[in-house]
Amino acid sequence: MNNLLKRTTESITSLPGIGHKSAVRIAYHLLKRRGDEFQSFIQSLIDFRENTEFCPICGSLKDKGIPCEFCDNPARDKTRICVVEQPTDVYVIENTRDYHGLYHVLMGVLSPLEGVGPEDIRIRELMERVEKSDHLEEIIIATNPDIEGNATAHYLHEVFRDRATVTRIASGLGIGSQLDYADTGVVSQAFRSRISMG
Ligand SMILES: [Zn+2]
């Protein structure tokens, strides 16, 4: 393998979920693409990277300089906040079209083994939002149904149980399945049959 191909495939395999074989195929595909198509592909990555930011309130992705489609949208139901691990989880739930409330992205989960404590993810920001909210009735915890996701859900329940009804989406997603890979139907069902954590 020539040096440039080697370097390119190494860069591509650094992306999540892409092994060596796929990387070689992608590199070869990029080489064959028409010049203008390739430029437009690269430009879309540059634009995405330079003009995307996290909403300072909910943590979801948004275009720089424009209002958040959730926090700044008067049509969203302000009585509910759905708590998720990653910004991409927001789109999985949005795809179900069942939920019209607000979101809060934690940017991770509690993980004592990896030294991730409450101060390392966006729990303080959630506490501040909950404190300031006049309308909040329900906090829906949609962290993944694995050990860390469950531990995070229990922690949040302890913190917020006196302030709102804390519900957990039904763990119909299966052990080890990630929220961002589950089908829309499964997520929709898990969301509708969410249960109060007590
Ligand atoms: Zn927002």
Boltz pocket constraint, residues with backbone or C-beta under 6 A from the ligand:
constraints:
  - pocket:
      binder: B
      contacts: [[A, 55], [A, 56], [A, 57], [A, 58], [A, 59], [A, 60], [A, 68], [A, 69], [A, 70], [A, 71], [A, 72]]
      max_distance: 6.0
